[in-house]
Amino acid sequence: MMEKNKLLRMDNVGIVVESLDGAISFFEEIGLKLEGRATVEGEWAGRVTGLGSQRVEIAMMVTPDGHSRLELSRFLAPPPISDHRTAPVNALGYLRVMFAVEEIDELVARLMKHGAQLVGEVVQYENSYRLCYIRGHEGLLIGLAEQLGNK
C-alpha cells in the first residue's frame, strides 16, 4: 500500500496591506521580527497567482520561536480590487491570525497607542486563557491569547 506524502509544516499566512512599513512596525510591536523584504515580479510570479504580470513588495515576518511566519504583501501591479478588512468576525473566509502572548493587557495597551481597537473585550476562559480580538494596522483582525497558570 502506498504511503501518503506527509505534510511538513504550515509555511506562512499571507496578508495584503496598503502600507508595508506600517504593517511591519505593527507586527514588530506584537513581537515578530522582519526576516526579509523583497520585490517579486515577473511572469513566473503571475503564473502562481493567476494575475498575469505583477509587481509585489513582500516582507516576511517570523515569530520568536521561528516556526510561524506572516508574508505581508503590497501589490503595486495589479492594484488590489477588494477589501475584506472591515468584514465582521462571522464573515466567511480567512479572517484572523491568533498569537499566543504574555501580558495581554500590557500588549493591548501598547497596540492601542498604534491605533489598534478592541473588537469586544478581553475575556477570561475558565482558568486557562485570557483572549481578545483587536483591529490592528489597517483594520486587520488579530487574535491575542495569554495562557494562564502553567506556562
VMD Tcl script that builds the backbone (N, CA, C; Angstrom):
set m [mol new atoms 453]
animate dup $m
set s [atomselect $m all]
$s set {name element resname resid chain x y z} {
  {N N MET 1 A 0.847 -1.184 0.000}
  {CA C MET 1 A 0.000 0.000 0.000}
  {C C MET 1 A 0.890 1.245 0.000}
  {N N MET 2 A 0.549 2.180 -0.843}
  {CA C MET 2 A 1.343 3.424 -0.944}
  {C C MET 2 A 1.146 4.277 0.301}
  {N N GLU 3 A 2.263 4.758 0.839}
  {CA C GLU 3 A 2.164 5.671 1.976}
  {C C GLU 3 A 1.918 7.081 1.452}
  {N N LYS 4 A 1.024 7.781 2.119}
  {CA C LYS 4 A 0.728 9.158 1.725}
  {C C LYS 4 A 1.927 10.053 1.994}
  {N N ASN 5 A 2.098 11.047 1.154}
  {CA C ASN 5 A 3.100 12.065 1.453}
  {C C ASN 5 A 2.683 12.778 2.720}
  {N N LYS 6 A 3.660 13.134 3.539}
  {CA C LYS 6 A 3.357 13.767 4.815}
  {C C LYS 6 A 3.459 15.277 4.692}
  {N N LEU 7 A 2.533 15.960 5.321}
  {CA C LEU 7 A 2.616 17.408 5.434}
  {C C LEU 7 A 3.821 17.748 6.295}
  {N N LEU 8 A 4.634 18.685 5.852}
  {CA C LEU 8 A 5.831 19.051 6.599}
  {C C LEU 8 A 5.546 20.112 7.651}
  {N N ARG 9 A 4.840 21.178 7.274}
  {CA C ARG 9 A 4.539 22.275 8.194}
  {C C ARG 9 A 3.641 23.268 7.465}
  {N N MET 10 A 3.050 24.181 8.207}
  {CA C MET 10 A 2.411 25.335 7.584}
  {C C MET 10 A 3.502 26.388 7.436}
  {N N ASP 11 A 3.730 26.855 6.233}
  {CA C ASP 11 A 4.864 27.732 5.987}
  {C C ASP 11 A 4.581 29.171 6.390}
  {N N ASN 12 A 3.472 29.741 5.884}
  {CA C ASN 12 A 3.147 31.112 6.267}
  {C C ASN 12 A 1.697 31.431 5.960}
  {N N VAL 13 A 1.240 32.554 6.513}
  {CA C VAL 13 A -0.078 33.115 6.213}
  {C C VAL 13 A 0.180 34.427 5.490}
  {N N GLY 14 A -0.520 34.655 4.381}
  {CA C GLY 14 A -0.335 35.868 3.603}
  {C C GLY 14 A -1.377 36.913 3.943}
  {N N ILE 15 A -0.922 38.161 4.070}
  {CA C ILE 15 A -1.816 39.282 4.332}
  {C C ILE 15 A -1.460 40.406 3.367}
  {N N VAL 16 A -2.452 40.898 2.624}
  {CA C VAL 16 A -2.237 42.002 1.692}
  {C C VAL 16 A -2.527 43.309 2.430}
  {N N VAL 17 A -1.600 44.261 2.327}
  {CA C VAL 17 A -1.711 45.542 3.033}
  {C C VAL 17 A -1.477 46.700 2.073}
  {N N GLU 18 A -1.902 47.890 2.496}
  {CA C GLU 18 A -1.630 49.106 1.727}
  {C C GLU 18 A -0.257 49.666 2.070}
  {N N SER 19 A 0.092 49.646 3.368}
  {CA C SER 19 A 1.367 50.201 3.825}
  {C C SER 19 A 2.230 49.091 4.400}
  {N N LEU 20 A 3.273 48.728 3.663}
  {CA C LEU 20 A 4.164 47.670 4.132}
  {C C LEU 20 A 4.937 48.126 5.370}
  {N N ASP 21 A 5.433 49.355 5.354}
  {CA C ASP 21 A 6.186 49.866 6.510}
  {C C ASP 21 A 5.321 49.889 7.765}
  {N N GLY 22 A 4.072 50.348 7.628}
  {CA C GLY 22 A 3.160 50.395 8.767}
  {C C GLY 22 A 2.854 49.009 9.305}
  {N N ALA 23 A 2.658 48.044 8.402}
  {CA C ALA 23 A 2.362 46.673 8.820}
  {C C ALA 23 A 3.571 46.046 9.512}
  {N N ILE 24 A 4.759 46.284 8.986}
  {CA C ILE 24 A 5.979 45.755 9.615}
  {C C ILE 24 A 6.096 46.297 11.031}
  {N N SER 25 A 5.914 47.606 11.198}
  {CA C SER 25 A 6.015 48.226 12.529}
  {C C SER 25 A 4.983 47.640 13.487}
  {N N PHE 26 A 3.756 47.452 13.013}
  {CA C PHE 26 A 2.691 46.914 13.857}
  {C C PHE 26 A 3.030 45.499 14.327}
  {N N PHE 27 A 3.445 44.632 13.405}
  {CA C PHE 27 A 3.733 43.253 13.790}
  {C C PHE 27 A 5.025 43.150 14.593}
  {N N GLU 28 A 5.953 44.087 14.400}
  {CA C GLU 28 A 7.128 44.141 15.279}
  {C C GLU 28 A 6.705 44.489 16.708}
  {N N GLU 29 A 5.707 45.352 16.853}
  {CA C GLU 29 A 5.209 45.714 18.185}
  {C C GLU 29 A 4.601 44.492 18.882}
  {N N ILE 30 A 3.967 43.615 18.113}
  {CA C ILE 30 A 3.435 42.369 18.687}
  {C C ILE 30 A 4.583 41.453 19.107}
  {N N GLY 31 A 5.697 41.497 18.376}
  {CA C GLY 31 A 6.855 40.688 18.744}
  {C C GLY 31 A 7.453 39.876 17.606}
  {N N LEU 32 A 6.908 40.020 16.390}
  {CA C LEU 32 A 7.500 39.339 15.246}
  {C C LEU 32 A 8.731 40.112 14.782}
  {N N LYS 33 A 9.613 39.432 14.071}
  {CA C LYS 33 A 10.828 40.053 13.541}
  {C C LYS 33 A 10.773 40.028 12.020}
  {N N LEU 34 A 11.300 41.088 11.417}
  {CA C LEU 34 A 11.401 41.148 9.960}
  {C C LEU 34 A 12.510 40.194 9.524}
  {N N GLU 35 A 12.133 39.178 8.750}
  {CA C GLU 35 A 13.102 38.183 8.297}
  {C C GLU 35 A 13.711 38.582 6.961}
  {N N GLY 36 A 12.906 39.241 6.127}
  {CA C GLY 36 A 13.410 39.652 4.823}
  {C C GLY 36 A 12.370 40.454 4.073}
  {N N ARG 37 A 12.852 41.201 3.091}
  {CA C ARG 37 A 11.976 42.073 2.323}
  {C C ARG 37 A 12.454 42.061 0.880}
  {N N ALA 38 A 11.526 42.014 -0.059}
  {CA C ALA 38 A 11.912 41.949 -1.471}
  {C C ALA 38 A 10.760 42.399 -2.345}
  {N N THR 39 A 11.073 42.676 -3.606}
  {CA C THR 39 A 10.047 42.921 -4.617}
  {C C THR 39 A 10.006 41.699 -5.522}
  {N N VAL 40 A 8.805 41.161 -5.691}
  {CA C VAL 40 A 8.606 39.977 -6.530}
  {C C VAL 40 A 7.863 40.434 -7.771}
  {N N GLU 41 A 8.422 40.106 -8.917}
  {CA C GLU 41 A 7.751 40.494 -10.163}
  {C C GLU 41 A 8.119 39.510 -11.251}
  {N N GLY 42 A 7.409 39.636 -12.342}
  {CA C GLY 42 A 7.713 38.795 -13.483}
  {C C GLY 42 A 6.612 37.804 -13.782}
  {N N GLU 43 A 6.766 37.216 -14.960}
  {CA C GLU 43 A 5.755 36.314 -15.496}
  {C C GLU 43 A 5.586 35.072 -14.625}
  {N N TRP 44 A 6.685 34.549 -14.047}
  {CA C TRP 44 A 6.599 33.326 -13.230}
  {C C TRP 44 A 5.702 33.556 -12.020}
  {N N ALA 45 A 5.825 34.735 -11.395}
  {CA C ALA 45 A 5.022 35.028 -10.204}
  {C C ALA 45 A 3.545 35.124 -10.562}
  {N N GLY 46 A 3.245 35.742 -11.688}
  {CA C GLY 46 A 1.871 35.854 -12.149}
  {C C GLY 46 A 1.258 34.514 -12.488}
  {N N ARG 47 A 2.082 33.543 -12.894}
  {CA C ARG 47 A 1.566 32.196 -13.173}
  {C C ARG 47 A 1.131 31.525 -11.882}
  {N N VAL 48 A 1.803 31.817 -10.769}
  {CA C VAL 48 A 1.413 31.239 -9.481}
  {C C VAL 48 A 0.083 31.824 -9.019}
  {N N THR 49 A -0.056 33.142 -9.091}
  {CA C THR 49 A -1.241 33.818 -8.554}
  {C C THR 49 A -2.395 33.906 -9.536}
  {N N GLY 50 A -2.126 33.689 -10.809}
  {CA C GLY 50 A -3.164 33.831 -11.826}
  {C C GLY 50 A -3.443 35.278 -12.192}
  {N N LEU 51 A -2.580 36.203 -11.747}
  {CA C LEU 51 A -2.798 37.630 -12.002}
  {C C LEU 51 A -2.055 38.146 -13.229}
  {N N GLY 52 A -1.339 37.276 -13.923}
  {CA C GLY 52 A -0.551 37.739 -15.061}
  {C C GLY 52 A 0.653 38.523 -14.573}
  {N N SER 53 A 1.012 39.561 -15.312}
  {CA C SER 53 A 2.169 40.369 -14.932}
  {C C SER 53 A 1.867 41.080 -13.616}
  {N N GLN 54 A 2.753 40.935 -12.649}
  {CA C GLN 54 A 2.504 41.570 -11.355}
  {C C GLN 54 A 3.803 42.084 -10.765}
  {N N ARG 55 A 3.651 43.027 -9.857}
  {CA C ARG 55 A 4.790 43.565 -9.113}
  {C C ARG 55 A 4.322 43.741 -7.681}
  {N N VAL 56 A 4.964 43.023 -6.741}
  {CA C VAL 56 A 4.515 42.975 -5.355}
  {C C VAL 56 A 5.713 43.145 -4.430}
  {N N GLU 57 A 5.579 44.081 -3.481}
  {CA C GLU 57 A 6.578 44.193 -2.416}
  {C C GLU 57 A 6.150 43.250 -1.308}
  {N N ILE 58 A 7.070 42.410 -0.829}
  {CA C ILE 58 A 6.725 41.497 0.251}
  {C C ILE 58 A 7.701 41.664 1.418}
  {N N ALA 59 A 7.191 41.381 2.602}
  {CA C ALA 59 A 8.021 41.341 3.803}
  {C C ALA 59 A 7.656 40.077 4.548}
  {N N MET 60 A 8.651 39.297 4.932}
  {CA C MET 60 A 8.405 38.073 5.684}
  {C C MET 60 A 8.699 38.355 7.152}
  {N N MET 61 A 7.674 38.136 7.990}
  {CA C MET 61 A 7.784 38.341 9.433}
  {C C MET 61 A 7.781 36.969 10.100}
  {N N VAL 62 A 8.637 36.789 11.102}
  {CA C VAL 62 A 8.754 35.490 11.760}
  {C C VAL 62 A 8.513 35.641 13.263}
  {N N THR 63 A 7.860 34.637 13.847}
  {CA C THR 63 A 7.614 34.637 15.295}
  {C C THR 63 A 8.921 34.314 16.028}
  {N N PRO 64 A 9.003 34.685 17.310}
  {CA C PRO 64 A 10.251 34.469 18.054}
  {C C PRO 64 A 10.718 33.013 18.094}
  {N N ASP 65 A 9.777 32.052 18.038}
  {CA C ASP 65 A 10.181 30.645 18.063}
  {C C ASP 65 A 10.669 30.149 16.707}
  {N N GLY 66 A 10.523 30.980 15.670}
  {CA C GLY 66 A 10.994 30.618 14.339}
  {C C GLY 66 A 10.095 29.675 13.567}
  {N N HIS 67 A 8.947 29.301 14.132}
  {CA C HIS 67 A 8.090 28.299 13.494}
  {C C HIS 67 A 6.979 28.879 12.634}
  {N N SER 68 A 6.587 30.132 12.863}
  {CA C SER 68 A 5.444 30.692 12.135}
  {C C SER 68 A 5.846 31.987 11.450}
  {N N ARG 69 A 5.254 32.196 10.281}
  {CA C ARG 69 A 5.577 33.389 9.507}
  {C C ARG 69 A 4.320 34.037 8.944}
  {N N LEU 70 A 4.392 35.364 8.795}
  {CA C LEU 70 A 3.404 36.128 8.044}
  {C C LEU 70 A 4.118 36.689 6.829}
  {N N GLU 71 A 3.509 36.522 5.665}
  {CA C GLU 71 A 4.029 37.163 4.462}
  {C C GLU 71 A 3.138 38.366 4.180}
  {N N LEU 72 A 3.676 39.550 4.386}
  {CA C LEU 72 A 2.951 40.785 4.128}
  {C C LEU 72 A 3.225 41.200 2.687}
  {N N SER 73 A 2.165 41.498 1.939}
  {CA C SER 73 A 2.304 41.842 0.526}
  {C C SER 73 A 1.656 43.179 0.231}
  {N N ARG 74 A 2.341 43.992 -0.549}
  {CA C ARG 74 A 1.781 45.253 -1.054}
  {C C ARG 74 A 1.808 45.175 -2.573}
  {N N PHE 75 A 0.618 45.078 -3.170}
  {CA C PHE 75 A 0.517 44.948 -4.623}
  {C C PHE 75 A 0.682 46.306 -5.288}
  {N N LEU 76 A 1.713 46.424 -6.126}
  {CA C LEU 76 A 1.915 47.632 -6.926}
  {C C LEU 76 A 1.180 47.487 -8.254}
  {N N ALA 77 A 1.225 46.274 -8.829}
  {CA C ALA 77 A 0.505 45.982 -10.061}
  {C C ALA 77 A 0.213 44.489 -10.101}
  {N N PRO 78 A -0.990 44.089 -10.427}
  {CA C PRO 78 A -2.184 44.940 -10.497}
  {C C PRO 78 A -2.571 45.414 -9.100}
  {N N PRO 79 A -3.304 46.538 -9.029}
  {CA C PRO 79 A -3.698 47.049 -7.710}
  {C C PRO 79 A -4.738 46.157 -7.041}
  {N N PRO 80 A -4.867 46.245 -5.702}
  {CA C PRO 80 A -5.904 45.465 -5.014}
  {C C PRO 80 A -7.290 45.815 -5.556}
  {N N ILE 81 A -8.179 44.802 -5.606}
  {CA C ILE 81 A -9.503 45.051 -6.179}
  {C C ILE 81 A -10.635 44.935 -5.177}
  {N N SER 82 A -10.376 44.411 -3.999}
  {CA C SER 82 A -11.432 44.355 -2.991}
  {C C SER 82 A -10.810 44.468 -1.614}
  {N N ASP 83 A -11.649 44.690 -0.614}
  {CA C ASP 83 A -11.165 44.999 0.728}
  {C C ASP 83 A -11.994 44.224 1.740}
  {N N HIS 84 A -11.350 43.293 2.449}
  {CA C HIS 84 A -12.038 42.462 3.430}
  {C C HIS 84 A -11.753 42.903 4.863}
  {N N ARG 85 A -11.020 44.016 5.022}
  {CA C ARG 85 A -10.534 44.371 6.355}
  {C C ARG 85 A -11.635 44.760 7.322}
  {N N THR 86 A -12.761 45.209 6.818}
  {CA C THR 86 A -13.839 45.602 7.727}
  {C C THR 86 A -14.896 44.511 7.878}
  {N N ALA 87 A -14.620 43.321 7.334}
  {CA C ALA 87 A -15.583 42.221 7.445}
  {C C ALA 87 A -15.785 41.867 8.918}
  {N N PRO 88 A -17.016 41.590 9.321}
  {CA C PRO 88 A -17.254 41.193 10.708}
  {C C PRO 88 A -16.634 39.830 11.009}
  {N N VAL 89 A -16.500 39.526 12.283}
  {CA C VAL 89 A -15.848 38.292 12.726}
  {C C VAL 89 A -16.521 37.048 12.151}
  {N N ASN 90 A -17.831 37.108 11.873}
  {CA C ASN 90 A -18.537 35.923 11.374}
  {C C ASN 90 A -18.644 35.878 9.847}
  {N N ALA 91 A -17.835 36.678 9.135}
  {CA C ALA 91 A -17.810 36.613 7.672}
  {C C ALA 91 A -17.071 35.354 7.234}
  {N N LEU 92 A -17.445 34.823 6.069}
  {CA C LEU 92 A -16.796 33.616 5.554}
  {C C LEU 92 A -15.404 33.931 5.030}
  {N N GLY 93 A -14.509 32.974 5.141}
  {CA C GLY 93 A -13.161 33.112 4.601}
  {C C GLY 93 A -12.123 33.278 5.693}
  {N N TYR 94 A -10.877 33.422 5.272}
  {CA C TYR 94 A -9.782 33.623 6.221}
  {C C TYR 94 A -9.851 35.032 6.764}
  {N N LEU 95 A -9.881 35.152 8.071}
  {CA C LEU 95 A -10.109 36.477 8.642}
  {C C LEU 95 A -9.070 36.927 9.648}
  {N N ARG 96 A -8.543 36.005 10.448}
  {CA C ARG 96 A -7.677 36.469 11.519}
  {C C ARG 96 A -6.536 35.516 11.766}
  {N N VAL 97 A -5.498 36.061 12.386}
  {CA C VAL 97 A -4.368 35.287 12.877}
  {C C VAL 97 A -4.400 35.416 14.392}
  {N N MET 98 A -4.165 34.306 15.106}
  {CA C MET 98 A -4.148 34.319 16.575}
  {C C MET 98 A -2.711 34.155 17.038}
  {N N PHE 99 A -2.300 35.030 17.965}
  {CA C PHE 99 A -0.958 34.953 18.537}
  {C C PHE 99 A -1.048 34.593 20.012}
  {N N ALA 100 A -0.180 33.693 20.455}
  {CA C ALA 100 A -0.027 33.391 21.879}
  {C C ALA 100 A 0.941 34.431 22.439}
  {N N VAL 101 A 0.514 35.128 23.484}
  {CA C VAL 101 A 1.304 36.250 24.024}
  {C C VAL 101 A 1.420 36.130 25.535}
  {N N GLU 102 A 2.308 36.930 26.093}
  {CA C GLU 102 A 2.382 37.121 27.539}
  {C C GLU 102 A 1.901 38.535 27.829}
  {N N GLU 103 A 1.377 38.765 29.035}
  {CA C GLU 103 A 0.983 40.124 29.444}
  {C C GLU 103 A 0.042 40.767 28.428}
  {N N ILE 104 A -1.109 40.132 28.211}
  {CA C ILE 104 A -2.048 40.580 27.181}
  {C C ILE 104 A -2.515 42.021 27.401}
  {N N ASP 105 A -2.755 42.411 28.658}
  {CA C ASP 105 A -3.248 43.778 28.920}
  {C C ASP 105 A -2.214 44.822 28.518}
  {N N GLU 106 A -0.954 44.546 28.844}
  {CA C GLU 106 A 0.121 45.473 28.515}
  {C C GLU 106 A 0.290 45.561 27.001}
  {N N LEU 107 A 0.201 44.416 26.299}
  {CA C LEU 107 A 0.337 44.419 24.841}
  {C C LEU 107 A -0.821 45.163 24.193}
  {N N VAL 108 A -2.040 44.924 24.647}
  {CA C VAL 108 A -3.203 45.621 24.089}
  {C C VAL 108 A -3.044 47.129 24.278}
  {N N ALA 109 A -2.604 47.559 25.438}
  {CA C ALA 109 A -2.395 48.993 25.697}
  {C C ALA 109 A -1.355 49.559 24.737}
  {N N ARG 110 A -0.267 48.818 24.512}
  {CA C ARG 110 A 0.773 49.280 23.573}
  {C C ARG 110 A 0.236 49.371 22.160}
  {N N LEU 111 A -0.535 48.350 21.739}
  {CA C LEU 111 A -1.063 48.333 20.374}
  {C C LEU 111 A -2.099 49.434 20.170}
  {N N MET 112 A -2.855 49.771 21.221}
  {CA C MET 112 A -3.842 50.848 21.105}
  {C C MET 112 A -3.149 52.193 20.854}
  {N N LYS 113 A -1.937 52.349 21.354}
  {CA C LYS 113 A -1.163 53.566 21.067}
  {C C LYS 113 A -0.794 53.634 19.589}
  {N N HIS 114 A -0.814 52.481 18.905}
  {CA C HIS 114 A -0.545 52.412 17.465}
  {C C HIS 114 A -1.846 52.395 16.662}
  {N N GLY 115 A -2.962 52.722 17.307}
  {CA C GLY 115 A -4.230 52.818 16.591}
  {C C GLY 115 A -5.097 51.572 16.620}
  {N N ALA 116 A -4.663 50.519 17.301}
  {CA C ALA 116 A -5.479 49.300 17.380}
  {C C ALA 116 A -6.709 49.549 18.245}
  {N N GLN 117 A -7.764 48.799 17.981}
  {CA C GLN 117 A -9.000 48.901 18.765}
  {C C GLN 117 A -9.443 47.502 19.170}
  {N N LEU 118 A -9.954 47.382 20.396}
  {CA C LEU 118 A -10.552 46.116 20.808}
  {C C LEU 118 A -11.842 45.894 20.035}
  {N N VAL 119 A -12.068 44.673 19.561}
  {CA C VAL 119 A -13.312 44.344 18.872}
  {C C VAL 119 A -14.422 44.156 19.901}
  {N N GLY 120 A -14.147 43.376 20.934}
  {CA C GLY 120 A -15.100 43.167 22.027}
  {C C GLY 120 A -14.419 43.589 23.312}
  {N N GLU 121 A -14.032 42.597 24.103}
  {CA C GLU 121 A -13.296 42.882 25.332}
  {C C GLU 121 A -12.330 41.733 25.597}
  {N N VAL 122 A -11.410 41.952 26.508}
  {CA C VAL 122 A -10.516 40.875 26.934}
  {C C VAL 122 A -11.319 39.990 27.882}
  {N N VAL 123 A -11.435 38.703 27.544}
  {CA C VAL 123 A -12.291 37.778 28.285}
  {C C VAL 123 A -11.450 36.627 28.820}
  {N N GLN 124 A -11.764 36.192 30.025}
  {CA C GLN 124 A -11.090 35.025 30.593}
  {C C GLN 124 A -11.927 33.785 30.339}
  {N N TYR 125 A -11.285 32.740 29.801}
  {CA C TYR 125 A -11.938 31.453 29.595}
  {C C TYR 125 A -11.468 30.505 30.688}
  {N N GLU 126 A -12.394 30.177 31.585}
  {CA C GLU 126 A -12.106 29.307 32.731}
  {C C GLU 126 A -10.809 29.776 33.389}
  {N N ASN 127 A -9.950 28.837 33.789}
  {CA C ASN 127 A -8.659 29.217 34.364}
  {C C ASN 127 A -7.536 28.994 33.359}
  {N N SER 128 A -7.891 28.997 32.071}
  {CA C SER 128 A -6.940 28.612 31.035}
  {C C SER 128 A -6.331 29.773 30.276}
  {N N TYR 129 A -7.194 30.656 29.761}
  {CA C TYR 129 A -6.731 31.694 28.847}
  {C C TYR 129 A -7.425 33.018 29.103}
  {N N ARG 130 A -6.747 34.097 28.730}
  {CA C ARG 130 A -7.384 35.405 28.525}
  {C C ARG 130 A -7.236 35.693 27.040}
  {N N LEU 131 A -8.338 36.077 26.415}
  {CA C LEU 131 A -8.392 36.202 24.961}
  {C C LEU 131 A -9.009 37.520 24.550}
  {N N CYS 132 A -8.628 37.997 23.366}
  {CA C CYS 132 A -9.336 39.133 22.765}
  {C C CYS 132 A -9.066 39.166 21.273}
  {N N TYR 133 A -9.927 39.896 20.581}
  {CA C TYR 133 A -9.712 40.234 19.179}
  {C C TYR 133 A -9.467 41.736 19.140}
  {N N ILE 134 A -8.523 42.128 18.286}
  {CA C ILE 134 A -8.304 43.559 18.042}
  {C C ILE 134 A -8.358 43.815 16.544}
  {N N ARG 135 A -8.665 45.041 16.212}
  {CA C ARG 135 A -8.488 45.516 14.844}
  {C C ARG 135 A -7.179 46.291 14.873}
  {N N GLY 136 A -6.188 45.770 14.170}
  {CA C GLY 136 A -4.868 46.368 14.199}
  {C C GLY 136 A -4.615 47.261 13.002}
  {N N HIS 137 A -3.390 47.262 12.526}
  {CA C HIS 137 A -2.966 48.064 11.381}
  {C C HIS 137 A -3.934 47.872 10.221}
  {N N GLU 138 A -4.436 48.966 9.665}
  {CA C GLU 138 A -5.364 48.951 8.529}
  {C C GLU 138 A -6.619 48.130 8.809}
  {N N GLY 139 A -6.983 47.967 10.085}
  {CA C GLY 139 A -8.202 47.251 10.422}
  {C C GLY 139 A -8.074 45.739 10.396}
  {N N LEU 140 A -6.841 45.219 10.284}
  {CA C LEU 140 A -6.659 43.758 10.259}
  {C C LEU 140 A -7.136 43.145 11.566}
  {N N LEU 141 A -7.843 42.018 11.464}
  {CA C LEU 141 A -8.362 41.326 12.637}
  {C C LEU 141 A -7.282 40.398 13.191}
  {N N ILE 142 A -6.917 40.611 14.449}
  {CA C ILE 142 A -5.853 39.861 15.108}
  {C C ILE 142 A -6.409 39.303 16.417}
  {N N GLY 143 A -6.120 38.023 16.700}
  {CA C GLY 143 A -6.471 37.433 17.974}
  {C C GLY 143 A -5.249 37.363 18.869}
  {N N LEU 144 A -5.443 37.606 20.160}
  {CA C LEU 144 A -4.375 37.503 21.151}
  {C C LEU 144 A -4.847 36.568 22.253}
  {N N ALA 145 A -3.982 35.668 22.694}
  {CA C ALA 145 A -4.332 34.711 23.749}
  {C C ALA 145 A -3.177 34.596 24.737}
  {N N GLU 146 A -3.482 34.814 26.007}
  {CA C GLU 146 A -2.495 34.629 27.065}
  {C C GLU 146 A -2.879 33.398 27.874}
  {N N GLN 147 A -1.977 32.419 27.909}
  {CA C GLN 147 A -2.234 31.208 28.708}
  {C C GLN 147 A -1.999 31.523 30.179}
  {N N LEU 148 A -2.931 31.077 31.014}
  {CA C LEU 148 A -2.836 31.320 32.448}
  {C C LEU 148 A -2.281 30.092 33.159}
  {N N GLY 149 A -1.772 30.287 34.351}
  {CA C GLY 149 A -1.295 29.157 35.140}
  {C C GLY 149 A 0.024 28.639 34.628}
  {N N ASN 150 A 0.100 27.328 34.398}
  {CA C ASN 150 A 1.354 26.701 33.955}
  {C C ASN 150 A 1.674 27.137 32.538}
  {N N LYS 151 A 2.753 27.912 32.404}
  {CA C LYS 151 A 3.122 28.406 31.073}
  {C C LYS 151 A 4.228 27.578 30.477}
}
mol reanalyze $m
mol bondsrecalc $m
mol representation Tube
mol addrep $m
